């Protein structure tokens, strides 16, 4: 009798993770964004220091690390900076620690019919209980906002910060238990907004197969992590998505020449090749190569029984970050946005090649200027920033919205959509 009761409890625990009626049972047909949520302001709930806006806890023209400035007109809570607007007023900024900030961002997702966000969960934070206090708060706020605005939400573990010989994926296993038990990420009552795929909660692991990482994937207990997420009787029952290099099929260029990566890929449900910085505007002077690359990815993944989601992004610029932190001079707008042409070219050709879902990198990333949320065309004047090239602050939200309409069959795919205003 005791064995029967114990077995029943295990089944109940397992079914609690594999929720019966999620609002988002599949990634297919959706547009999801990456969400950093790591921007810290001097004076917010975590003290007097800046984070991810500037270097060494400071945010001024000498320590500046962002290249694009958010449009601050709708934020309820704002923090003064050392930057000056064209009219002489102080330029304010937001903190990701504030619930009102996360609410606004998820409201924008709803307003522009963007399905939701993958919350980035960095290894460098989760291996230290003190360091993950703030990321935990951001996760709580994001899940609150996903419930309020009916947006999909999922966890993406970024293995950046994992050091071979010192760390391994057992840390991620313990953190997932923490998120399930203490933050209740899979148990939010009647409204289950956690993103599922193949009917199971989707958990992403990013940073697998890159040669510049301080670890080999066959030495960090990655296999144990995947087995745990899929099969653990209490915390498993999940689908798994892997963030991998662009040239994963050929095991070359930005990818480790390790056939073990293919064995790992065949065990997961979705792959996300990381394409930020891999292609530029010259690519689309003759886009056949890009189109064929994505089509071949989709075909290869289908042969392995794995789904494929392409990564698209609006442009790239990290001149202030390089100058301040690395003492390197690189051009601003290294990959220019071209008023949305670069972003839409990626969307058009990935969807035309047969992609059934999209990952947009990123929603709020102003460090490397890949943010699609509202940014200003009139940044502060006492430092160098890129602008919106005369486009409205919500231009990239509108383009992302249009991509979702195409995926849902509500609009025809068109090459010229980026010209919309």
SULFENCOR-V432605 format. One record per backbone hydrogen bond with DSSP energy under -0.5 kcal/mol. CO is the residue of the C=O (numbers start at 1). NH is the residue of the N-H. If there is no record, write none. Layout:
BEGIN
CO&NH ; CO&NH
END
This chain:
BEGIN
1&5 ; 2&6 ; 3&7 ; 4&8 ; 5&9 ; 6&10 ; 7&11 ; 8&12 ; 9&13 ; 10&14 ; 11&15 ; 12&16 ; 13&17 ; 14&17 ; 14&18 ; 17&19 ; 24&196 ; 25&199 ; 27&30 ; 30&32 ; 30&358 ; 31&115 ; 31&116 ; 32&360 ; 33&118 ; 34&363 ; 35&120 ; 38&40 ; 39&96 ; 40&51 ; 41&44 ; 44&47 ; 47&43 ; 47&44 ; 47&49 ; 51&40 ; 53&65 ; 53&66 ; 54&52 ; 54&57 ; 55&58 ; 57&50 ; 59&82 ; 60&63 ; 60&64 ; 63&55 ; 67&386 ; 69&376 ; 70&72 ; 72&75 ; 76&78 ; 79&93 ; 83&91 ; 84&381 ; 84&382 ; 85&88 ; 89&85 ; 90&92 ; 91&81 ; 93&79 ; 95&98 ; 98&101 ; 98&102 ; 99&103 ; 100&104 ; 101&105 ; 102&106 ; 103&107 ; 104&108 ; 105&109 ; 106&110 ; 107&111 ; 108&112 ; 109&114 ; 110&113 ; 115&152 ; 116&33 ; 117&119 ; 117&154 ; 118&35 ; 118&120 ; 119&156 ; 120&122 ; 121&158 ; 122&125 ; 122&126 ; 123&127 ; 125&128 ; 128&132 ; 130&133 ; 131&135 ; 132&136 ; 133&137 ; 134&138 ; 135&139 ; 136&140 ; 137&141 ; 138&142 ; 139&143 ; 140&144 ; 141&145 ; 142&146 ; 143&147 ; 144&148 ; 145&149 ; 146&150 ; 146&151 ; 152&117 ; 153&195 ; 154&119 ; 155&204 ; 156&121 ; 156&158 ; 157&159 ; 157&206 ; 158&123 ; 159&162 ; 160&124 ; 162&164 ; 163&166 ; 163&167 ; 168&171 ; 169&173 ; 170&174 ; 171&175 ; 172&176 ; 173&177 ; 174&178 ; 175&179 ; 176&180 ; 177&181 ; 178&182 ; 178&183 ; 179&185 ; 184&187 ; 188&191 ; 190&192 ; 191&193 ; 192&23 ; 193&153 ; 195&202 ; 197&200 ; 200&197 ; 201&203 ; 201&239 ; 202&155 ; 203&241 ; 204&157 ; 205&243 ; 206&159 ; 207&209 ; 208&245 ; 209&256 ; 210&213 ; 214&164 ; 216&219 ; 217&220 ; 217&222 ; 220&169 ; 221&225 ; 222&226 ; 223&227 ; 224&228 ; 225&229 ; 226&230 ; 227&231 ; 228&232 ; 229&238 ; 230&237 ; 232&236 ; 239&203 ; 240&269 ; 240&270 ; 241&205 ; 242&244 ; 242&272 ; 243&207 ; 243&208 ; 244&274 ; 245&248 ; 247&251 ; 247&252 ; 252&254 ; 252&255 ; 256&258 ; 258&261 ; 259&262 ; 259&263 ; 260&264 ; 261&265 ; 262&266 ; 264&267 ; 265&268 ; 269&307 ; 270&242 ; 271&309 ; 272&244 ; 273&275 ; 274&246 ; 275&278 ; 275&279 ; 280&283 ; 280&284 ; 281&284 ; 282&285 ; 282&286 ; 283&286 ; 284&287 ; 286&289 ; 287&291 ; 288&292 ; 289&293 ; 290&294 ; 291&295 ; 292&296 ; 293&297 ; 294&298 ; 295&299 ; 296&300 ; 297&301 ; 298&302 ; 299&303 ; 300&304 ; 301&304 ; 301&305 ; 301&306 ; 302&305 ; 307&271 ; 308&356 ; 310&312 ; 310&359 ; 312&361 ; 316&335 ; 318&322 ; 319&323 ; 320&324 ; 321&325 ; 321&326 ; 322&326 ; 322&327 ; 322&328 ; 328&330 ; 331&334 ; 334&336 ; 335&316 ; 337&340 ; 337&342 ; 338&341 ; 340&344 ; 341&345 ; 342&346 ; 343&347 ; 344&348 ; 345&349 ; 346&350 ; 347&351 ; 348&352 ; 349&353 ; 350&355 ; 351&354 ; 356&29 ; 357&310 ; 358&32 ; 359&312 ; 359&361 ; 360&34 ; 360&362 ; 362&372 ; 363&372 ; 363&373 ; 364&366 ; 365&370 ; 365&371 ; 366&67 ; 366&68 ; 368&317 ; 374&71 ; 383&385 ; 388&391 ; 392&395 ; 393&375 ; 394&398 ; 395&399 ; 396&400 ; 397&401 ; 398&402 ; 399&403 ; 400&404 ; 401&405 ; 402&406 ; 403&407 ; 404&408 ; 405&410 ; 405&411 ; 406&409 ; 414&417 ; 416&419 ; 417&420
END
